[in-house]
Amino acid sequence: MTTLFTSDHEWLHIEGDVATIGVTDYAQSQLGDVVFVELPKVGRTLKKAEAAAVVESVKAASDVYAPISGEVLEVNEALAAEPALVNSDAGGKAWFFKLKIADKSELGGLMDEAAYAKHTA
């Protein structure tokens, strides 16, 4: 599994032609306590940079963008029931959705962990 990051503070775990997407620990720390998560519909086709999900915290509402193009295969229903998972396990149990990767070349513009660490330093 390969993990990549966006400048908008999303992470992608890449396994074969499927990307699991969530927000980083840095993102949740900036948001504050998450109170609501809106997820995309399974089967929806997302274009790179399209708003895919919404995270609402006590401070603000923020869009989560599709870091790459693809079809939504699965969403994390647990987040709807327990949005605070985003705060407690941003990089793990609080994944948002899984995409079937449409164009692997889009992965080239993303950061690895070291580059993301520099980006947030």
C-alpha positions as CSV (number, residue, x, y, z in Angstrom):
1,M,0.0,0.0,0.0
2,T,1.2,3.5,-0.9
3,T,0.1,6.6,1.0
4,L,0.0,10.0,-0.8
5,F,-1.1,13.4,0.3
6,T,-2.6,16.6,-1.2
7,S,-1.9,20.2,-0.4
8,D,-5.5,20.4,0.7
9,H,-4.7,18.0,3.6
10,E,-6.2,14.8,2.3
11,W,-4.5,11.4,2.3
12,L,-4.9,8.5,-0.1
13,H,-4.0,4.9,0.6
14,I,-3.5,3.3,-2.9
15,E,-4.0,-0.4,-3.2
16,G,-4.1,-1.6,-6.8
17,D,-6.7,0.5,-8.7
18,V,-8.5,1.6,-5.5
19,A,-7.8,4.8,-3.5
20,T,-9.1,5.1,0.1
21,I,-9.4,8.8,0.9
22,G,-9.6,10.8,4.2
23,V,-8.4,14.0,5.8
24,T,-5.1,14.2,7.6
25,D,-4.5,14.6,11.3
26,Y,-3.2,18.1,10.5
27,A,-6.6,18.9,8.8
28,Q,-8.6,17.7,11.8
29,S,-6.4,19.7,14.2
30,Q,-7.2,22.8,12.2
31,L,-11.0,22.1,12.1
32,G,-11.5,21.4,15.8
33,D,-14.3,19.1,17.0
34,V,-16.1,17.5,14.0
35,V,-19.8,17.4,14.5
36,F,-21.1,16.3,11.0
37,V,-19.8,14.6,7.9
38,E,-21.6,14.4,4.5
39,L,-20.3,11.7,2.2
40,P,-20.7,11.3,-1.6
41,K,-23.1,8.7,-3.0
42,V,-21.8,5.3,-4.0
43,G,-21.6,5.1,-7.8
44,R,-20.9,8.8,-8.2
45,T,-18.2,9.7,-10.7
46,L,-15.9,12.4,-9.3
47,K,-13.5,14.6,-11.3
48,K,-10.2,15.6,-9.7
49,A,-10.6,18.7,-7.5
50,E,-14.4,18.4,-7.4
51,A,-16.1,18.8,-4.0
52,A,-16.8,15.3,-2.8
53,A,-17.7,15.5,0.9
54,V,-18.3,18.0,3.6
55,V,-16.9,18.2,7.1
56,E,-18.5,20.4,9.7
57,S,-16.8,21.3,12.9
58,V,-17.7,23.7,15.8
59,K,-15.5,26.3,13.9
60,A,-16.5,25.9,10.2
61,A,-17.7,23.7,7.3
62,S,-15.1,22.6,4.9
63,D,-15.3,20.7,1.6
64,V,-13.3,17.6,1.0
65,Y,-12.2,17.5,-2.6
66,A,-11.6,14.5,-4.8
67,P,-7.8,14.3,-5.1
68,I,-8.1,12.2,-8.2
69,S,-10.8,11.3,-10.7
70,G,-12.8,8.1,-10.2
71,E,-16.0,6.3,-9.2
72,V,-17.1,6.1,-5.6
73,L,-17.0,2.4,-4.6
74,E,-17.7,2.7,-0.9
75,V,-18.3,5.3,1.8
76,N,-17.6,5.1,5.5
77,E,-21.1,5.0,7.0
78,A,-19.5,5.0,10.5
79,L,-18.6,8.7,10.1
80,A,-22.2,9.7,9.7
81,A,-23.0,8.0,13.0
82,E,-19.8,9.1,14.8
83,P,-18.2,12.2,13.1
84,A,-15.8,12.6,16.0
85,L,-13.8,9.6,14.6
86,V,-12.3,12.3,12.3
87,N,-10.7,13.8,15.4
88,S,-9.7,10.6,17.1
89,D,-8.4,8.5,14.1
90,A,-8.1,10.8,11.1
91,G,-5.6,8.6,9.3
92,G,-7.3,5.3,10.0
93,K,-10.9,4.5,11.0
94,A,-12.1,7.9,9.8
95,W,-11.6,7.3,6.0
96,F,-14.3,9.0,4.0
97,F,-14.7,7.1,0.7
98,K,-13.0,4.7,-1.7
99,L,-12.5,5.5,-5.4
100,K,-11.8,3.3,-8.3
101,I,-8.9,5.2,-9.9
102,A,-9.8,6.5,-13.4
103,D,-6.3,7.8,-14.3
104,K,-3.2,6.7,-12.4
105,S,-1.2,9.5,-14.0
106,E,-3.1,11.9,-11.7
107,L,-1.2,10.3,-8.7
108,G,2.0,11.9,-10.0
109,G,1.1,15.4,-8.7
110,L,0.6,14.2,-5.1
111,M,3.1,14.3,-2.2
112,D,4.7,11.5,-0.2
113,E,4.9,11.6,3.6
114,A,8.2,13.5,3.7
115,A,7.0,16.2,1.2
116,Y,3.7,16.5,3.1
117,A,5.6,16.9,6.4
118,K,7.5,19.8,4.9
119,H,4.3,21.3,3.5
120,T,2.7,21.4,7.0
121,A,5.9,22.4,8.9
